[in-house]
């Protein structure tokens, strides 16, 4: 297999791309050892092992829990082919999650895995590292306005309503 490391334009984080199969993945290919990964073309994009630092100094890392509503840009998700709830209903749902989270990053990730309308639900809502200009403005402003470990109140964007947890 011919793996290489590429940089995602949308997320600003590295991903793995197999030039033979055209397959891409956020996770390191399991068949490669850490030494083989470090030797891949583009490996300079990878963070140093275990230090959890951004690729660029002005990046932040955040997770989110998204609840879409019928006025969302794309009112469908992995859970529902057609979302019909109102924005007010979506906000109420998110407020109930906020109460359950009660400051716990573990509970945030657990609820995001189950309830988030974003594909990031698979990773507990983790969006990885990003910089200004990569996310919708209300979301970006919230993420940059938080301290690491802090969670936002309800944020509204074209995608729906979010809780944002700054993780880096």
N, C-alpha and C positions, 0 to 999 in steps of 0.2 A: 504494500500500500504506500501511497505517496502523500503523506500528511505534511501540511505546512500551517503556520500560524498567520492569521490575517487579523486586521483591525476592523471592527464593525463601525461603519460610518454612522449608524443610527444610535448605537449605545456607547460608542467610544471605548469599547473594551475588546480584548482579543478573543478570537474564536479559532477553532481548529477546522481546517478544510482539507478534504481528501481530493486531490487533483484527479485521481483515477476514477472514483465513483461519483464525484461532484457532491459528496455528502459533507454537511457541515454540522458542527456540534459545539456547544459552549463548554462541554466537559472534555478533559484530556482523554484521548483514545486509550482504553484500558489495556490494549495490547502493547503500548509503548512504556518503556521504563522512564523514570525521571531524567536519566542521562540522555536517552533518545529524544525526549521532548525538548530538552535544552539545546540539542543539536539541530532541531528542525529549522528550515528556512523561516524567517520572521520571528524567531524565538525572542528577539529583543523586545517584542511587545508584551511579553509575559512579565508579571510582577515577580519580584524575588520570592522564592518559596517561603510561605508562612508569614510574610510581613504585612500582607493586606493593605499595601499602599497603592494609591492611584497611579496611573500611567503618567498623568500630568498634575502639577501642583494645584491647579484651580478646579479640580474635579471633586465631586461629592458622590457618596454612595447612599442609596436609599432603597427602601422597600415600600410597597404600597398595597392597600386593600381597596380595590375599585368596585363600586356598585354602579352599574349603568342604569339608565332610565330611558323612557321612550323618546326623550329629547336629545339623547346622546348622539354623537356623530355616527356611530355604528351601533344601533340598538339590538345587538345580538352578542352572544358570547359562547364559550365552550360549554356552558351549562344550559343555555336557552337560545333557541333559534330566533325567537322574537321576544324582546323585552318590552312589556307593556306598562310597567310601574311608572308612577309619576316621579318627578324629581323630589317632591316632598316625601314620598314613601321611601325612596332611595336614601335620603338623608336620615330618616328615622331608623332605617336598618343599620346604617353606618354608626349612628349614635349608640345603638344597642351593642354593636361590636366594640366600640370605644370603651364602654362601661365594662365589658367582659375582659378587655385587654389590661386595663388598670395598670399601665406602665410596664407590662411584661413583654419583652421582645419575643420570647418563646410562644406566648399566647397569640401575639400578633401574627407570627409566621404560621401557627396552627390554623387560625381563622382565615388567613389569606389563602392557604392551600385548599380549604374547603369552600370558601365563599367568594373569593375575588373573581370578578368577571374578566380579568386580564389573563393572558397566557402565562404571565409571571407567577400565577398561582402555583405552578409546579415547583417553583423554588421558594415557596413561602412569601411570594411577593417581591423578591429581590430583583432589582433592576440593574444591579451592577454599578460601576462607576460611570458618571456622565459629567459633561461640562455645560456651561451656559450655551443656550441656543439649540440644545438637543431635545428638550422636553417642552411641552406646552407651558407658556409663561406662568400661569397661576401655580402649576405644579412645581416648576423650577424655582419660583420665588419662595414657595413654602419650604422646599428641600434646602435651599441655601440659607434660609432664615432660621433653621433649626440647629441646635447643638447636637453632636453625636449622641445617640441614645434617646433623643427627644422625639415625641410624636406630635404631629399637627392636630389641629381641630379639623373639621370637615372642610375640604378644599373642593371647589367646583371647577371643572375644565370642560372642554368640548367632548371629552371621553366619558364623563360622568362625574360622580363624586368620589373622593378619595380620602383615606387616612394615609398620611405619609410618615414613615419612620426613618429618620436619618441614621444610617449605620456606619458611615465613614466620611 
